[in-house]
Amino acid sequence: MNSSFRFLGVWFNVAGSRDFVKKQVARECNSFAATARPAKLSAKQVVYLHNTVLIPKLEYRMQVKHDWRRRRS
């Protein structure tokens, strides 16, 4: 198996590729922007959503990358 898979809500990348995580982060940012764009939000509301919703999601996505090749040696 050399692809990414989701187990109990956590993504694992067996191949150790960072591209998968980068694509997930880009998708998350685009989704956030698409959702917030049509809403009539103040600058403070956007900052709040960015800091309390988007950044924690991105941090979580970036920390779950696991490089299996390093553990085998």
C-alpha positions in Angstrom: 0.0 0.0 0.0 1.6 3.3 -1.0 -1.3 5.7 -0.8 -3.0 7.8 1.8 -5.9 6.5 3.9 -8.2 7.7 6.7 -8.5 5.8 9.9 -10.7 7.1 12.7 -10.7 10.6 11.2 -6.9 10.8 10.9 -5.2 10.8 7.6 -2.1 8.6 7.2 0.3 8.7 4.3 2.2 5.5 4.0 4.5 6.7 1.2 5.7 9.7 3.3 4.8 12.2 0.6 4.3 15.7 1.7 2.3 16.5 -1.5 -0.8 14.9 0.0 -0.7 17.1 3.1 -0.1 20.2 1.0 -3.1 19.4 -1.2 -5.3 18.9 1.9 -4.2 22.2 3.3 -4.8 24.0 0.0 -8.3 22.4 -0.2 -9.1 23.5 3.3 -8.0 27.1 2.6 -10.0 27.2 -0.6 -13.1 25.7 1.1 -12.8 28.3 3.9 -12.5 31.1 1.4 -15.4 29.9 -0.6 -17.6 29.7 2.5 -16.6 33.1 3.9 -16.6 35.0 0.6 -20.4 35.4 0.1 -21.1 36.0 3.8 -21.3 39.6 5.0 -18.7 39.5 7.7 -16.8 42.3 9.4 -13.0 42.2 9.5 -13.1 41.2 13.2 -15.4 38.3 12.4 -13.1 37.1 9.6 -10.0 37.3 11.9 -11.9 35.4 14.6 -12.9 32.6 12.2 -9.4 32.5 10.8 -7.8 32.2 14.2 -10.3 29.8 15.8 -11.4 27.6 12.9 -9.0 27.7 10.0 -5.6 27.8 11.7 -6.3 24.9 14.2 -7.7 22.8 11.3 -4.5 23.4 9.3 -2.3 22.7 12.3 -4.0 19.4 12.8 -3.7 18.4 9.2 0.0 19.3 9.1 0.9 17.3 12.3 -0.7 14.0 11.3 1.8 13.4 8.4 3.6 10.3 9.3 6.7 9.0 7.5 6.7 5.2 7.8 10.1 4.9 6.2 11.9 6.5 9.1 10.3 4.1 11.6 11.4 1.0 9.8 15.1 1.7 10.0 
